[in-house]
Amino acid sequence: MLVSALAALLALGGCAAKGDGETQTYYPEKNQYGNYDPSPTGPRQSIFGAGGLNLLGGNQKKDEGSGGGIGVNSFLWRATLDTVSFMPLVSADPFGGVIITDWYTPQQTPAERFKVNVYILDRALRADGIRVAVFRQVRQGDNWADQAPAPNTAVSMENAILQRAREFRMEAEARR
């Protein structure tokens, strides 16, 4: 058993050497960012070309205000976070464009609470690029019961987010 393991090690060790007894060494070159490529075999090649396989549209041309690091319109994203900043956040996914708040109880009405889910649907700053879902509960004894929010609450929040996004966009254009 020991002899067969030693023979396998010697056989594998012989695979790394060239026929003339020299080993091949790769010295990394600097990449486009001025850093050394950490790959021990050199820059990677892909059968799909330089950009790789694009399944989810990650290399598409970015719209104005789309931001380089997030998957949605950056003005809508910032405006949404700014608008719901008074509520505690449960989740904020900048790639999927979903912001979910936790329950918030206004001081004026301690027997009711609200929760908001915001969906940013587009990379463009458009009115149909955002949807808000508002949930309301009212205390009944020791339990919370679901109640419908006022019919215009979600639309009012969407309009407030869009207005704030327009303000962010105008500020960005003024800095240019």
CORPE-V456284 format. One record per residue. RES is the residue in one small letter. PSI is psi as a letter, one per 20 degrees, with the letter a starting at -180 (none if undefined). NEAR is the number of other C-alpha atoms within 10 Angstrom. D_FIRST is the distance of its C-alpha to the first C-alpha in Angstrom with 1 decimal. Layout:
RES_PSI_NEAR_D_FIRST ; RES_PSI_NEAR_D_FIRST
//
This chain:
m_g_6_0.0 ; l_h_7_3.8 ; v_g_8_5.4 ; s_h_9_5.2 ; a_g_10_6.3 ; l_h_11_8.7 ; a_h_12_9.9 ; a_h_12_10.7 ; l_g_11_12.6 ; l_h_11_14.5 ; a_g_11_15.4 ; l_h_11_16.7 ; g_h_10_18.5 ; g_h_12_20.2 ; c_h_10_21.6 ; a_i_12_23.9 ; a_q_12_25.7 ; k_r_10_28.7 ; g_h_9_29.2 ; d_j_6_31.4 ; g_i_9_28.8 ; e_q_9_30.6 ; t_q_11_29.4 ; q_p_9_31.8 ; t_p_8_33.4 ; y_p_10_35.6 ; y_o_12_38.5 ; p_q_15_40.0 ; e_r_13_43.6 ; k_q_11_46.1 ; n_a_11_46.7 ; q_i_8_50.1 ; y_j_7_50.4 ; g_j_8_49.9 ; n_q_10_46.4 ; y_p_12_43.2 ; d_p_17_41.0 ; p_i_12_37.9 ; s_p_11_35.8 ; p_i_11_33.2 ; t_j_11_33.8 ; g_a_12_37.6 ; p_q_12_40.1 ; r_q_9_38.9 ; q_q_9_40.4 ; s_q_10_41.2 ; i_i_7_42.1 ; f_j_9_44.9 ; g_a_8_46.6 ; a_h_9_47.3 ; g_i_9_48.3 ; g_a_11_45.3 ; l_p_13_45.8 ; n_n_10_48.8 ; l_h_7_48.7 ; l_j_7_50.9 ; g_k_9_53.4 ; g_h_11_52.1 ; n_j_11_53.2 ; q_q_8_56.7 ; k_p_8_59.7 ; k_p_15_60.6 ; d_r_14_64.0 ; e_p_13_66.3 ; g_j_19_65.3 ; s_h_20_61.9 ; g_q_15_60.1 ; g_h_10_56.9 ; g_i_9_54.7 ; i_r_15_55.9 ; g_j_21_56.1 ; v_r_27_59.8 ; n_p_26_63.1 ; s_h_25_63.0 ; f_g_24_66.7 ; l_h_30_66.4 ; w_g_29_63.3 ; r_g_14_65.1 ; a_h_20_68.3 ; t_g_25_66.5 ; l_h_16_64.8 ; d_g_13_68.2 ; t_h_17_70.1 ; v_j_18_67.9 ; s_i_11_67.3 ; f_i_11_69.4 ; m_q_18_66.9 ; p_p_13_63.5 ; l_q_18_60.6 ; v_g_11_57.7 ; s_q_12_56.1 ; a_o_16_56.7 ; d_o_14_54.7 ; p_i_16_55.9 ; f_h_11_53.8 ; g_i_13_54.9 ; g_k_21_58.4 ; v_p_20_58.5 ; i_p_21_60.1 ; i_p_20_60.3 ; t_r_20_62.4 ; d_r_15_62.4 ; w_p_18_65.5 ; y_p_17_68.5 ; t_o_16_71.6 ; p_q_13_74.7 ; q_h_9_76.8 ; q_h_7_79.9 ; t_n_9_78.5 ; p_i_11_76.1 ; a_j_14_76.1 ; e_q_20_74.4 ; r_q_20_71.2 ; f_q_18_69.9 ; k_q_18_66.5 ; v_p_21_66.1 ; n_p_20_63.5 ; v_p_24_64.0 ; y_o_19_62.5 ; i_o_24_62.8 ; l_i_19_62.7 ; d_q_18_63.4 ; r_i_22_62.7 ; a_q_19_66.5 ; l_n_23_69.1 ; r_q_14_70.9 ; a_h_13_72.6 ; d_j_12_70.4 ; g_j_17_67.2 ; i_q_21_67.2 ; r_p_16_67.3 ; v_p_21_67.9 ; a_p_16_67.5 ; v_p_18_69.3 ; f_q_18_68.8 ; r_p_19_71.3 ; q_q_19_71.3 ; v_p_17_74.2 ; r_p_14_73.9 ; q_n_10_75.4 ; g_c_8_75.3 ; d_i_6_71.8 ; n_q_9_70.2 ; w_p_14_70.0 ; a_p_12_71.3 ; d_p_13_70.7 ; q_q_14_73.9 ; a_p_10_74.6 ; p_r_14_75.2 ; a_q_10_78.4 ; p_h_9_78.2 ; n_j_9_78.5 ; t_g_14_75.9 ; a_g_19_73.0 ; v_h_14_75.2 ; s_g_12_76.7 ; m_g_20_73.3 ; e_g_22_72.3 ; n_h_14_75.5 ; a_g_15_75.0 ; i_g_26_71.5 ; l_g_23_72.8 ; q_g_15_75.7 ; r_h_19_73.4 ; a_h_25_71.1 ; r_h_17_74.1 ; e_g_14_75.1 ; f_g_18_71.6 ; r_g_17_71.9 ; m_h_11_75.4 ; e_g_11_74.2 ; a_h_12_71.4 ; e_h_9_73.8 ; a_h_8_76.3 ; r_i_6_73.7 ; r_none_5_73.0
//
